[in-house]
Amino acid sequence: MITIKDISMAVIAFIRLGAIFRFIYCMVRLESAEEEQMQYKKRAKNTILFYIFAESIWQIKELVFYYYGA
C-alpha cells in the first residue's frame, strides 16, 4: 500500500532530479550560446534558489512532524 510518506519521498526525489538536470541544461546552454549567457546564468541561479527553498521546506516539515510526533 502506498502511503503519504512514500508519495512525499517520490515528490522530493523528482524535485532533486529536476533541479539537477535543469542546472546541467543551463550550464550546457551557457557554454554554447554566447549571446544568451546572462539569461542562462540567471536561470541557473534561480534553479539553485528553488532547490534551496524546496529543501528548506522539506526540512521544516520534518522538524515539525518530529517535534509534534505526527
C-alpha positions in Angstrom: 0.0 0.0 0.0 1.3 3.4 -0.9 1.4 5.9 2.0 1.7 9.6 2.2 5.3 9.3 3.2 6.1 7.3 0.1 4.4 9.9 -2.1 6.3 12.7 -0.4 9.6 10.9 -0.8 8.8 10.5 -4.5 8.0 14.1 -4.9 11.2 15.3 -3.2 13.2 12.9 -5.4 11.6 14.4 -8.5 12.4 17.9 -7.3 16.0 17.0 -6.7 16.4 15.3 -10.1 14.6 18.1 -11.9 16.8 20.8 -10.3 20.0 18.8 -11.1 19.0 18.3 -14.7 17.8 21.9 -15.1 21.1 23.2 -13.7 23.1 20.9 -16.1 21.0 22.0 -19.0 21.6 25.7 -18.2 25.4 25.1 -17.9 25.5 23.3 -21.3 23.5 26.1 -22.9 25.7 28.7 -21.2 28.7 27.2 -23.0 27.1 27.1 -26.4 25.1 30.4 -26.6 27.3 33.4 -26.1 24.6 36.0 -26.8 22.3 34.4 -24.2 24.8 34.0 -21.4 23.1 36.4 -19.0 19.8 34.6 -19.5 21.2 31.2 -18.7 23.2 32.5 -15.7 20.0 33.9 -14.3 18.1 30.6 -14.9 20.9 28.6 -13.3 20.9 30.9 -10.2 17.1 30.7 -10.0 17.3 26.9 -10.2 19.8 26.8 -7.2 17.5 29.2 -5.3 14.5 27.0 -6.0 16.4 23.9 -4.8 17.5 25.5 -1.6 13.9 26.7 -1.0 12.4 23.3 -1.7 14.9 21.5 0.6 14.3 24.1 3.4 10.5 23.5 3.2 11.2 19.7 3.3 13.4 20.0 6.4 11.0 22.3 8.2 8.2 19.8 7.6 10.3 17.0 9.0 11.2 19.1 12.1 7.5 19.9 12.8 6.5 16.3 12.4 9.3 15.2 14.7 8.5 17.8 17.3 4.8 17.1 17.4 5.2 13.3 16.9 2.9 13.1 13.9 
